[in-house]
């Protein structure tokens, strides 16, 4: 495993762990976002659990490519939700950055294996 891939996995793990934890802790800004998305709070909790599970299972080598792909799909859903909620571009940047990170890491993982 290359050093670059390790760094990407660390960054992704920390970011998704923080994002998932914030959802489970009912951070005010995230609750407001999910109201804007017209999604129930149960979906926010479910996504938070998925993000935390993704952050942890990212380190199982046999699952890495699948987890990165799933997290990228989750970020596509986040981007769609922000877009349809008519949020400013600045609110889309974190999801877009995490999407790019997941795709980049998945491509690197695939290339190295």
C-alpha positions as CSV (number, residue, x, y, z in Angstrom):
1,X,0.0,0.0,0.0
2,X,1.4,3.4,-1.0
3,X,1.9,6.2,1.4
4,X,-0.5,8.4,-0.7
5,X,-3.3,5.8,-0.3
6,X,-2.7,5.6,3.4
7,X,-2.9,9.4,3.7
8,X,-6.1,9.4,1.6
9,X,-7.7,6.7,3.8
10,X,-6.8,8.5,7.0
11,X,-8.3,11.8,5.7
12,X,-11.4,10.0,4.5
13,X,-11.8,8.0,7.7
14,X,-11.5,11.1,9.9
15,X,-13.8,13.2,7.7
16,X,-16.5,10.5,7.6
17,X,-16.1,9.7,11.3
18,X,-16.6,13.4,12.1
19,X,-19.5,13.8,9.7
20,X,-21.3,10.7,11.0
21,X,-20.7,11.6,14.6
22,X,-22.1,15.1,14.0
23,X,-25.3,13.6,12.5
24,X,-25.7,11.2,15.4
25,X,-25.1,14.1,17.8
26,X,-27.9,16.1,16.1
27,X,-25.7,19.1,15.2
28,X,-28.0,22.0,14.7
29,X,-26.8,22.9,11.2
30,X,-27.2,19.3,10.0
31,X,-30.8,19.1,11.5
32,X,-31.6,22.3,9.5
33,X,-30.1,20.8,6.4
34,X,-32.2,17.7,6.6
35,X,-35.3,19.8,7.1
36,X,-34.3,21.7,3.9
37,X,-33.9,18.3,2.2
38,X,-37.4,17.3,3.5
39,X,-36.0,14.1,4.9
40,X,-36.9,12.6,8.3
41,X,-34.4,12.6,11.1
42,X,-34.2,8.8,11.0
43,X,-32.6,9.2,7.6
44,X,-30.0,11.5,9.1
45,X,-29.2,9.0,11.8
46,X,-29.0,6.2,9.2
47,X,-26.6,8.2,7.0
48,X,-24.5,9.0,10.1
49,X,-24.3,5.3,11.0
50,X,-23.3,4.5,7.4
51,X,-20.6,7.2,7.5
52,X,-19.1,5.8,10.7
53,X,-19.3,2.2,9.5
54,X,-17.6,3.4,6.3
55,X,-14.8,5.2,8.2
56,X,-14.1,2.0,10.2
57,X,-14.4,-0.6,7.4
58,X,-12.2,1.4,5.1
59,X,-9.3,-0.2,6.8
60,X,-10.3,-3.8,5.9
61,X,-8.2,-4.2,2.8
62,X,-10.6,-6.6,1.1
63,X,-13.4,-4.1,1.5
64,X,-11.6,-0.8,0.7
65,X,-12.7,-0.5,-3.0
66,X,-16.3,-1.3,-2.1
67,X,-16.4,1.0,0.9
68,X,-14.9,3.9,-1.1
69,X,-17.4,3.3,-3.9
70,X,-20.3,3.3,-1.4
71,X,-19.1,6.4,0.3
72,X,-18.7,8.1,-3.1
73,X,-22.4,7.2,-3.9
74,X,-23.4,8.6,-0.5
75,X,-21.7,11.9,-1.4
76,X,-23.5,11.9,-4.8
77,X,-26.7,11.7,-2.9
78,X,-25.6,14.6,-0.6
79,X,-24.7,16.7,-3.7
80,X,-28.1,16.0,-5.2
81,X,-29.9,16.9,-2.0
82,X,-28.0,20.2,-1.7
83,X,-28.6,21.0,-5.3
84,X,-32.4,20.4,-5.1
85,X,-32.6,22.3,-1.8
86,X,-31.1,25.2,-3.7
87,X,-28.2,25.6,-1.2
88,X,-25.4,27.9,-2.2
89,X,-22.3,26.4,-3.8
90,X,-20.4,26.8,-0.5
91,X,-22.7,24.2,1.1
92,X,-21.9,21.7,-1.6
93,X,-18.1,21.9,-1.3
94,X,-17.6,19.4,1.6
95,X,-19.7,16.7,-0.2
96,X,-17.9,17.4,-3.5
97,X,-14.5,17.3,-1.8
98,X,-15.3,14.0,-0.1
99,X,-16.7,12.6,-3.4
100,X,-13.5,13.5,-5.1
101,X,-11.4,12.0,-2.3
102,X,-13.3,8.7,-2.4
103,X,-13.0,8.5,-6.2
104,X,-9.3,9.3,-6.2
105,X,-8.6,6.8,-3.4
106,X,-10.7,4.1,-5.2
107,X,-8.8,4.6,-8.4
108,X,-5.5,4.5,-6.7
109,X,-6.5,1.4,-4.7
110,X,-7.6,-0.3,-8.0
111,X,-4.4,0.8,-9.8
112,X,-2.2,-0.6,-7.0
113,X,-3.9,-3.9,-6.6
